[in-house]
Amino acid sequence: MNDYVHVACQWCYRGIWRVLTEWFCVPRQPPTLPSSDPALVQAFKPSVNYLSYLKLFFWIGCVLIDLALAALWLGIAIANPLIGVLITPLMLAVMIVPDIVAYVAIHLKFDTVWYVLSDRSMRIRRGIWVIHETSITFENIQNVRLSQGPIERYFGFANLTVETAGGGSAHAESGGLSTAHHGVMAGIDNAEQLRDQIIFKIQECRSAGLGDERLRDESTAGHPTASHGFSTADIELLAEICDQTALLTTRFRSK
């Protein structure tokens, strides 16, 4: 029986998901990233355990709110049984409809999140009403933080926060919001492995950048410059001007 209920719920949700994604023009495929090798692009979603984590807080909130509404309803019914009977449909609607909407919203939140990594950058997408995409190049990342509370440890996932220059003081809210200075990858079940992978890509990109600097230095080796930007010819010309000025000064004083 439970299997039939589960299948029916999945069928209803997929129907709602299809209608909403078509209505709001939500792309069903993961975002793309330019890469020298398309085989290096990874696209993945949060862990299924992250969805269970969201549902836990959903059920806790539902139970507390519904108990409060039921107590209010019972109090009204005791004080005035007629009014209690009349407001029964309204109270049931208030208790049930928001729970259904919130339950669907949790699944929509989970299904619209995408994380994409290439050899040069990463991209985070989330949202159905307003789609947010944050793109961060690895060479601009200053720090990679891993956070995991006791409940996250129980469900077996963690959150990764990548910070760029100027983003160290920004605080990532629970739920994985992203700004221009940091991006949050919430619900990662292999967070330590992914963190090491990102750090490796950062070092790889910066090493490539240093190689470019060395090439530029070698290309300008035939035109040596001083620390203030003067070439050797400029310095020789200035020295000659100084010598001529000193000679003229000596001749002027001798007269």
C-alpha positions as a printed Julia matrix, in Angstrom:
255×3 Matrix{Float64}:
   0.0    0.0     0.0
   2.81   2.38    0.9
   4.43   1.75   -2.48
   1.25   2.76   -4.28
   0.96   5.92   -2.2
   4.6    6.78   -2.89
   4.15   6.25   -6.64
   0.97   8.34   -6.63
   2.73  11.17   -4.77
   5.65  11.03   -7.19
   3.28  11.14  -10.15
   1.39  14.15   -8.73
   4.61  15.99   -7.92
   6.07  15.37  -11.37
   2.92  16.78  -12.88
   3.15  19.89  -10.7
   6.88  20.17  -11.45
   6.29  19.99  -15.19
   3.56  22.63  -15.08
   5.59  25.04  -12.93
   8.8   24.65  -14.91
   6.95  25.3   -18.15
   5.01  28.17  -16.62
   8.1   29.9   -15.19
  10.4   28.76  -18.06
  12.76  27.02  -15.64
  15.51  25.15  -17.52
  15.53  21.45  -16.68
  19.11  20.87  -17.8
  22.12  21.94  -15.73
  23.89  25.2   -16.63
  26.86  25.04  -18.98
  30.4   26.28  -18.53
  33.06  26.97  -21.18
  35.91  24.48  -20.94
  38.89  23.44  -23.02
  37.74  19.85  -22.53
  33.96  19.24  -22.19
  34.72  15.89  -20.55
  36.1   17.78  -17.53
  32.76  19.52  -16.82
  30.92  18.03  -13.83
  27.24  18.75  -13.15
  25.61  17.41   -9.99
  22.87  18.12   -7.47
  22.77  18.15   -3.66
  22.62  14.87   -1.8
  19.26  13.15   -1.33
  20.06  13.3     2.39
  19.86  17.08    2.09
  16.23  16.71    0.98
  15.57  14.52    4.05
  17.2   17.23    6.18
  14.86  19.87    4.74
  11.85  17.59    5.3
  12.8   17.1     8.95
  12.48  20.81    9.69
   9.36  20.91    7.53
   7.63  18.24    9.62
   8.76  19.84   12.89
   7.31  23.18   11.77
   4.1   21.54   10.52
   3.51  19.68   13.77
   4.07  22.77   15.92
   1.88  25.03   13.78
  -0.89  22.46   13.37
  -0.95  21.72   17.11
  -1.28  25.44   17.81
  -4.12  25.75   15.28
  -5.83  22.62   16.65
  -5.62  24.01   20.18
  -7.15  27.29   19.0
  -9.88  25.41   17.17
 -10.61  23.26   20.23
 -10.76  26.32   22.46
 -13.27  28.02   20.15
 -15.36  24.83   19.92
 -15.49  24.51   23.72
 -16.43  28.15   24.18
 -19.01  28.12   21.37
 -19.76  24.72   19.78
 -21.78  26.26   16.93
 -18.95  28.54   15.82
 -16.53  25.63   16.21
 -18.6   23.55   13.8
 -18.97  26.41   11.32
 -15.26  27.15   11.13
 -14.27  23.49   10.83
 -13.79  23.58    7.0
 -11.8   26.81    7.28
  -9.55  25.42   10.01
  -8.92  22.23    8.05
  -8.02  24.26    4.97
  -5.67  26.47    7.0
  -3.98  23.4     8.5
  -3.69  21.26    5.37
  -3.27  23.52    2.32
  -0.15  25.4     3.55
   1.46  22.08    4.45
   0.95  20.79    0.92
   2.3   23.99   -0.61
   5.34  23.98    1.68
   6.03  20.3     0.96
   5.97  20.91   -2.79
   8.14  24.03   -2.34
  10.81  21.95   -0.56
  11.0   19.53   -3.48
  11.08  22.41   -5.96
  13.9   24.03   -4.04
  15.87  20.79   -4.13
  15.18  20.01   -7.79
  16.17  23.45   -9.1
  19.65  23.47   -7.52
  22.61  22.64   -9.77
  26.35  22.73   -9.15
  28.7   22.73  -12.17
  32.51  22.54  -12.15
  34.87  22.87  -15.1
  38.65  23.03  -15.31
  38.6   26.84  -14.89
  35.48  27.85  -12.98
  32.34  26.8   -11.13
  28.68  27.81  -11.39
  25.79  27.55   -8.9
  22.17  27.79   -9.99
  19.02  27.84   -7.85
  15.52  29.29   -7.93
  12.24  28.8    -9.77
  10.47  32.17   -9.46
  13.77  34.05   -9.83
  16.7   32.01  -11.13
  20.04  32.89   -9.54
  23.33  31.83  -11.11
  26.71  32.54   -9.52
  29.88  31.95  -11.55
  33.29  31.95   -9.85
  36.66  31.37  -11.49
  39.04  29.2    -9.49
  41.92  31.66   -9.74
  39.81  34.27   -7.85
  38.9   31.98   -4.94
  40.64  32.96   -1.72
  39.21  30.4     0.68
  37.16  27.18    0.72
  35.23  26.56    3.95
  33.5   23.36    5.01
  30.73  23.59    7.63
  28.83  20.72    9.2
  26.6   20.88   12.25
  25.47  17.89   14.33
  22.28  17.4    12.3
  24.21  17.6     9.03
  26.64  15.0    10.4
  23.71  12.73   11.22
  22.41  12.96    7.66
  25.92  12.58    6.24
  26.41  15.79    4.27
  28.15  19.14    4.66
  28.1   22.63    3.13
  30.96  24.12    1.14
  31.5   27.89    0.9
  33.94  29.33   -1.63
  35.03  32.91   -0.97
  36.59  35.36   -3.39
  38.51  38.54   -2.62
  36.35  40.78   -0.45
  33.98  37.97    0.46
  35.65  36.74    3.64
  33.37  38.79    5.88
  30.18  37.74    4.13
  28.01  35.34    6.04
  26.31  32.51    4.19
  22.78  32.0     5.39
  21.38  28.55    5.94
  19.88  27.32    2.71
  22.8   28.17    0.46
  22.34  31.74   -0.74
  25.02  33.04   -3.07
  26.42  36.54   -3.57
  29.04  38.1    -5.79
  31.73  37.44   -3.16
  30.92  33.89   -2.15
  28.99  30.86   -3.28
  27.49  28.14   -1.09
  27.22  24.55   -2.21
  24.73  23.11    0.27
  24.03  19.43    0.84
  27.27  17.87   -0.44
  27.69  14.25    0.61
  31.38  14.05   -0.4
  32.26  17.54    0.8
  35.86  16.8     1.85
  36.68  15.2    -1.49
  35.04  18.08   -3.38
  36.91  20.64   -1.26
  40.24  18.99   -2.08
  39.27  18.88   -5.76
  38.48  22.6    -5.79
  41.73  23.44   -3.99
  43.65  21.39   -6.54
  41.96  23.26   -9.4
  42.78  26.6    -7.7
  46.46  25.67   -7.46
  46.42  24.4   -11.04
  44.94  27.64  -12.37
  47.35  29.81  -10.39
  50.31  27.74  -11.57
  49.18  28.33  -15.14
  48.95  32.05  -14.39
  52.49  32.09  -12.98
  53.66  30.35  -16.12
  52.15  33.14  -18.19
  53.99  35.7   -16.08
  57.29  33.89  -16.68
  56.62  33.93  -20.41
  56.0   37.66  -20.31
  59.22  38.21  -18.36
  61.17  36.18  -20.91
  59.59  38.12  -23.79
  60.81  41.42  -22.29
  64.27  40.11  -21.37
  65.82  42.0   -24.29
  64.5   45.29  -22.95
  65.67  45.5   -19.34
  64.02  48.13  -17.21
  64.78  49.62  -13.84
  62.41  49.42  -10.9
  60.92  52.83  -11.8
  60.15  51.9   -15.41
  63.28  53.5   -17.09
  65.13  51.53  -19.73
  68.91  51.29  -19.88
  69.0   53.85  -22.69
  66.95  56.28  -20.61
  69.31  55.92  -17.67
  72.37  56.49  -19.87
  70.74  59.62  -21.35
  69.93  60.98  -17.9
  73.51  60.33  -16.76
  74.83  62.23  -19.78
  72.49  65.16  -19.04
  73.73  65.24  -15.46
  77.36  65.26  -16.62
  76.72  68.11  -19.08
  74.84  70.09  -16.42
  77.72  69.67  -13.97
  80.24  70.78  -16.65
  78.22  73.94  -17.48
  77.9   74.75  -13.79
  81.69  74.47  -13.33
  82.39  76.74  -16.32
  79.85  79.33  -15.07
  81.47  79.45  -11.63
  84.96  79.8   -13.11
  83.89  82.98  -14.9
